[in-house]
Structure formats: C-alpha cells, structure tokens
Amino acid sequence: MHLDSYNEELRLAFEFQGSQYYHQQKIHDQKKHTLIKKGFLNSSSS
C-alpha cells in the first residue's frame, strides 16, 4: 500500500488527495451528468 506520508512514532499515516484525484472525480461527475441528461440515471438530492 502506498501512503503519502507515515509517522512511525505516532503510527499515523497521511494520504493527500491531490490534483490527480480531483481530475478523475471531475471525469466521473461529467459521465454521471451525461447519463442523467440522457435519462439513464435519475437525479435526487438528499
């Protein structure tokens, strides 16, 4: 498993969500919105 940072003394791991994460999320959201517009998915707010 890859972690961005790990402090052995504190036994604390860090995983930063960098720009690559947000880019993939944006692509996923765009595909989801396209499916909603075409009627393949329903949109609901919670």
N, C-alpha and C positions, 0 to 999 in steps of 0.2 A: 504494500500500500504506500502510495506517495503522499506525503504531507508537506505543506509549505514550510512549516517550522515546528520544532518539537523541543520542549524544555524538559530534560530528563529529571532534573532535581524536583521540579513541580509536577512532573508527569502530566504535562499539559501540551496538547497538540493544537496547531493552528492550520486552518485551511482558508485561504483568501479566495473570494470569488472575483477573479479578475475580469478583464475585458473579454477574454475568450468565452467565459460563461455567459456574459450578457449578450454577446453576439449570437450564440447558439439559442438563447432564450428568445431573442428577437425573431430569429428564423422560425422557431416553433410557434410563436404567437402569430406570426404572419400566416403560416399554413392553417392554423386554427381559425383565424378570422375569415380566410378564404372558404373553408369548409362551411362555416356558419352562413356566409353570404350565399353560397350555392345551395343551402338547405340540407346539407348532410349532417349538421350538428345543430342543436338548439342552444341558445344562449340564455343563461339565467343568472341573476345577481343574488348574492346571499345577504 
